[in-house]
Amino acid sequence: EDIDRDQRMIVLDGDSLLGYDYLILTTGLQESAVTSLGARSSLAGVWSLSNDVNIAAMEAAAPTASKVLIYGDTVQAYGAIDRVISAGAAPAAVALVVPPRADGVASCFGSQELELLVHQHLASQGITIYQGYTLTAVEGNSEGSLVSAMFDADGKATNITCDGLACYAAPNTDLSVARALNENAVVYDGRLVINAIFQSNDPAIMAAGSVTKFSRRYGAKQPPVQYFNSREVGAALGRTVLDIAMFDGAHLDADTAPKFSKAKSKGCLLPGGLHYFCTAAPGHQASAEGRDLVTDSPGTDGSPRYTCVHVDKFDVVTSISYLGTEQLEWANLQKLVGLPQGYCNRLVLHFDEGLIDDLPAWFRQPWAMALYHDRFAELV
């Protein structure tokens, strides 16, 4: 709730106090659409999917729900569709509501082609999709339960009757955390600003993860920390804290931003046993530079089976995306990101020659096993 920097105390819920020598914030980003509803956000049937308690409540209500809306354009929102149906909701009682995107902003799947495949599959499962709707308000009954949600679609107000609304849209810093930082003069510029050794402008307050970004003094093009591999960032934070605790930071360099190289991955399970997975180079965002290598022959049951490997203009594999019913070896595919495509058995050459009709099968061939060894990077 608050921070007392002078006394090195934090104020918790219930006004209890907790002292610290170093305060390390790794709060991440929280769903923000429900928060924007104000007092109405407490209606029964309105869930923010930022914590396990709300997800459990959503699953408990699913079997008896007449209409559940999933709101958001995030992997978490799409994954919630399967969780609701698996918990007992009928597919026809579930609807996905996708908010509008700013010009030039890609969907959470990174490409229109992949998003279209997902939406076609969801529609085939009986799930309704509302595209370009912005949540504006909710209405409840006298018992405090949700009865409808109101949206704005191209300036037109639309009311959708529902008794469940699960949101994971526009993740942002928790309001109480942002308020505590701003009110205590800890530099916050959309994200908590940190230096190369994860310190804020108060050296006793450290932070890492998606709630942070590196100071502009390291370069204006430095990507926000949310685009890096969370485990790699956490390991760097751990080494920094140990050095401060054991050597008073003698081995740390606050003038050079840390380099992160591990791929960042995301994924979810969709209705019908469909897996979505994407692994990409740190800081990678969809780019027209380079080329996409795509295999998209449908599965034996007619379900989508789409794989896309993006090779940048420097001939480096920068991302791999997959949509299909087969659960691939995700840990292996992550290790291919950042490698020259030539290491993947001259991937582009063989693709252009028509020798690759199934990318997952190509990466399972015996020649690829060396690439997946945990010490392969030491050999090149």
N, C-alpha and C positions, 0 to 999 in steps of 0.2 A: 504493500500500500504506500510506503514512503521510505525514504533513505535519509539518515542523518549522517552526512559525510564527516562532520567534525568529531562526533562521538563514535563513528564507525558502528552504527546500529541500523538495522532495518526493522520497519514496522510491518508485522504480519496481520492477517485477518484476526479480528478480535482485539486489536491494539496490543498484542503481545510483542515484545522486543527480542531481537536476536543480534548479538554482537558478532563482529567479524574482524579478522586481520586483513583478509582479502575477500572481496565479494566477486564471484564469478557468475555471470549471467549467461545462461544457455537456454533461454525460454522458447526459442524458435518463433514461428509465426502462427497466429491463431485465426480461425475463421472469423470474418468480420460482418457478414450479411445479417446474421441474427442480432448482433449488437446494435446495428443501425435501426432495428425495430423499436428500440426503447423499452418501455414497460411491457409492451405486448410480447416481448421475447420470452416472458415467463409462462406463457400459455402452455397447457399440457398438449403435447403433440408437436411442439416446435423444438427441434434439436440442432445444436451446433455440433458438427462432427469433429471437433477438436480434441475430444477426450473420450476415454473408454466408457465412462458412466453414461454419457448421452448415446453412444453407439449401442450399448446394452439396452437402454430404454427404447430405442428405435426398434431393435430386434424383438423385444418383448411385445411391442404394440403391433407389429407387422401382421400376425395371423388374423387379427380381427379388424384391421384397417380397411375402410372402403376405398380410400384414395390416398396414396402417399406420393408427394412431390419431392424429387431430388433436385436441388438447386445448386448449380455451379458448373464451371468449365475447368475442372481439375480432375486429376487421376483419382483423387479421394472420392469425389462425387460419383464418378462412373463406377468405382469399386463398390460404393454403397448400394447401387442398384442390385447387384448380385447378393449382397448381404441381406437386403430386405426380402428378396424372393426366396433365398435359402431359409430365411426365418419363418416363412409360411405365407407371405403375401402372394396373391395371384398376379402374374405379369400384367394382366389387363388393368389391375388396380394401381400400377406404378407408372409414373410419368417423369421424364427428365426435362428440366427447364434450364436452358442454356442462356446465360446473359449475353448481351451484345459485346463485341470486342472492338477495340479501337483499330483504326486503319493500320495495317502493317503488323498487327499482333497475331501470331499463329495460335491455333488451338493447343490444348495440352498434349495433343498427339504430334504436333510439329508439322503436320501437312494436311491439306484439304483432302487428299486422296485417302489417307488413313482414317480421318474423321468420318468421311462419307461411308467407308466400309463398316465402321463401328455403328453408325446410325442406321444403316440398312439392316445390319444384324439385329440390333435392338428392336427395330420395327417388325422384323420377322418373328420375334419372340412375343409380340403383342404389346410392346411398351410404347407409349405415346411420347413424342418429342416436341417440345415447344422451343423454337429457336428465336433468339433475340428478345427475350423477355427480362425486364429488370424488376426485381422484387421491391415493392414500395411499402406494403403494409400487410398486416394479418388481422383477421377478425375472430373473436371468440364468443362463446355463448355464456349464459349466466353461471354456468358451472366452472368457467375458466378453462374450457377446452377449445382447441382450434376448430373452426368450421369453414374457413376459406382464407385464401391468400390473394392479394391484389398485385398486379404487375402492370408495368408500362411497356407497351410494344409499339415503337414508332410513334409515340405521342398519344396512343390510344389506351385508355385504362381497360384492363381485363381482369375479371374476377373468376378464380378457379376454386370450386368447392373441393375441400379436402379435410381429412382429419389427421394428417401427418405431413410435416414439412421438415426435411433434413437438408441442411445447408453446409456446403464447403466451397465458398466463393471468395475471391479477393482476399487471400490470407494476408494478415498484417500484424504488426506488433500489438500485443495485448494493451488495451487502453490504460490499465492501472500501471503497467510497467512504463509505458511512454510518458504518462503523467508524472510518475515519480522521478524519472530521469530529467524531464524538462524543468520541473519545479526545483530541482537541486543542482541546476547548471551543469549537468553532464551532457556533453555535446551530442545532440540527436538531430540528424538531418535525413529524415525518412527512415533511417536505420541508425543504430548506435554506432558512432564513429570510433574506430580503434586504430592503434598503430600496428607496426609489424610484429610486436610481441603481445598482442591482444589486450593492450591497456587502453582505457578511455583517457580523457583529459585528466582524470583522477587516477593515478597509478595504482591505487588500492581497489579500483573497480575494473575488473577484467571481463571480457565477454568473447563469445565465439558463436558460430552457427548463423542461421538465416536471419537472426535479429540484428546482425552487424554488417558493416561495410568498412573497408579500409579507407583511411584518410586520403583526401585528394592529393596530398603531397607526394604520394607514390605514383601519381599519374591519373589523368581524368578517365582513361579507358580501363582502369582496373575493375574487373567484374565484381558485383556484390558477392559476398561469401556464400549465399544460397546456391550459387552455380557450381560450387566445388563439392567434392566428395566429403560427406559429413564425417566419416571415420578418419579420413586423412587429416581433416581440420582438427578433429578431436585429439588425435595423436600428437599433432603439433602443439596444441594447447597444453596437453599433459607434459610434454617435454619442457615447455616454457615455465610452467608452474614448478616443476621439479628443480629447474635451474635457479629460479628465484628463491625457492625454499632452502636449497642446499649451498648455493654459491652466490647468493644475492644478485643473480642475473649477470654474473661476470662473463658468461659465454654467449650472451644474447646480442643481437644486432637489431636495433630499433630503426635503423635508417634504410633497410632494404626489405621490401615486402616479400613474404614467403612465397615460394613456388609450389604449386600443387599440380600433380600430374595424373592422379588416378581418375578413372572414368566415374561419372556420376550416373546412377541408374534409377529408374522408376518403373512401376508396373502395377497392374491390378488384374483381378479375375472378373470377367464379364459373364452375364447370364449365358447359359448353354455351354458352359465349360470352356469359354474362349479366354485365352491368355493374351494380355498386352504387356510388352516389355520393350524398354528403350534404354540403351546405354550410350553415353555421349562423352566426348572429351570435356574436361573441366572448362566452364565458361562458354561452352559451345551453344550457339543459338542458330536456328535455321538460317541457311545462307544459300543464295542462288549460285555462288561460286562453287566450282567443282561439278560433280555429277552424282546421280543416284543410280545404283545398281539394284534392280527390283526383280524378284520372282514372286508371282502371285497366283499360281495355279490353285484352285480350290481343293479342299480336302475331299476324301472319298464320300463323305456325307453331305457335300455341298457347302460346308461352312468355309469361311474365309481362311486362307493360308497365305499371308502376305509378309514378305521380308524385304527390307530396304537397307542397303549399306551405302552410306554417303562417303565419297572419296573427295577430299578437297583439292584445290588447285596445286597443292604441293605433293599430291599423290599419297596422302596420309588418310587412313581410315579414321573418320571423326565421329561417326555414330552408326549404330545398328538398331533397327526397329523391327519388331515382330508382332504379328497378330495371327493367332491360330489356336487350335485345340491341343496341340502338342506342347508339353512343358520341356523347353530346351535347357541346355546346360548353361544357365545364365552366368555362372562364375567364369566359365571358359570364354564366353563371348566378350565379357568385360575386358579381358586381357588383350583382345585384338585391337581395341580402340587406342589410337596413338601410334600404331605400327604402320610403316610404309606398306602400301597394298601389295608390293612385290613380295613381301614376306609371306603373304597368304597365297603362296603358289601362283604368283603373277595373276592376281584376281581379275584385274581389268582386261588383260589380254585374253584369258580364257573365257570371260563373260562375253566379250565381243565376238569371240569365235563360236559362240553358241554352245559351249561345253558345260555351262552351268545352268541347269533348269530348276535347281532347288538349292538355295544358298545354305540353309541349315545342314543339308546332307553334305555339301562341299566342306563345311567347317568341321565335319565329323570324320573326315578321311584321315588315314594314318599319318600323312605328312604334317598334319596340324598339331599332333600331340606335343611336339617339342615347344610350340608357341605357348602352351598352357602350363608348362613347368614353372614353378614358383621362382626359379632362378634364371629363367630365360633372358631377362633384361640384363643380367650381369655378363652375358656372353656377347652382347651387341654394343 
